[in-house]
Each structure stands twice: as structure tokens, then as C-alpha cells.
Amino acid sequence: MMKNTYISRSEILNLYTSSLKEVSTFTISEWLRLLTEDQFIVIERAFIFDVITYIELNKYSDGFLGRDIKEKWDLEVIKSYI
């Protein structure tokens, strides 16, 4: 289960006020990574879908995929989060 992490409103305001005209996805990504001490990162959704599709198609044939991915990851739960 995903852990809830709370970021204060003042931190969000700091992000907003430190930007000149707009906030980029890169800025949000770096800001989130910094505030959560690298616990959370931002990854493009399409990339996650591609990874899940690759794992599903190659679950039993790819020696690169580790045992945890093959046996323990619940891909349906991961899909539900995205």
C-alpha cells in the first residue's frame, strides 16, 4: 500500500512563488523528490504502462527480470494506481 506523505501549504506556496511564469513538470518532479528525501519521484505515465506491458509479455522468458518482479509484484494493483 502506498504511504501518504504530506507537504505543507507553505512549501507549495514557496514552489509557486519561486517560479517566474509557470511551473514545469521537471520543477515539480525535482521539488517532490527533494521534499520527500528521494522517496517519491515523478515518472511519465506512458513509461510505466510500457514497463508493465514488457513485464507481462516477458515474465517467463526474460532472464533480466528478477524473481521479485516475476513472482511478487502484483501488476494489477500497480495498474490501479496509474
N, C-alpha and C positions, 0 to 999 in steps of 0.2 A: 504494500500500500504506500502511496506517495505521502511524504511528510509535508505538512503545512508549514510554510515559513512566512513570517510576517515582516513587512518592511514598513517603517514608519512613514506617515504622510509627509513629514518634513524632508525625508530622503527623496521622496518622489518630487516634491517641490524643488529641491536642490537640482535634481536632474533637469526639470523643466526650465528653471531659471538660468542654468548654466549653458543652455542651448541658445544659439542666436536666433534662428528662424524656425527650425524644426528638429525633431529628434529622430535620428536614423535607427534602423534595426540593429546596426552594429553597435551604436552607442548604448542602446537598451541591453543588448547582449553582454557587453563588457561591464556595464553598471550592475546588472544582475549577478554576474559571475563574481565581481568584487564584493558586493554586499553579502553574498552567501558563502564567501570563502571557498569558491570553486565547487560548491556542492551542486549548483544548478548552472546549466549553460543553455543557450538558445541554438537549436539546430533546425534547419529548414524542414518543414513537414514532408515535402516530397522526398527528401533524402531518407527519412525514417521509413516511409512507405516502400521505397526501393530496397532498403536493407531487409525489411520484414519479408518482402517478396522473394529476395535472394535466399534468405534462410529457409523459407517454406519450400522452395524449389530444390534446394541443395542440402537439406537437413541430413540426409543419409549418405550422400555421395561425396561431400567436400571434406577433405581431411583438415582444412584450415579452421573450420568451425569447431570450437571447443565443446567439451562434454556438457558443460553448464548450459550452453545455448541449445544444444540438441535435446537435452533431457529435462531441464528445469525451467527454462523460460516459457511462460505462457503467452504466446504471441497474440491470442485473442484479447487478453487483458491489456496488453500494450496497445493494440489497435483501438481499444475502447477509450484510452487516454488521448489519442490523437484524432 
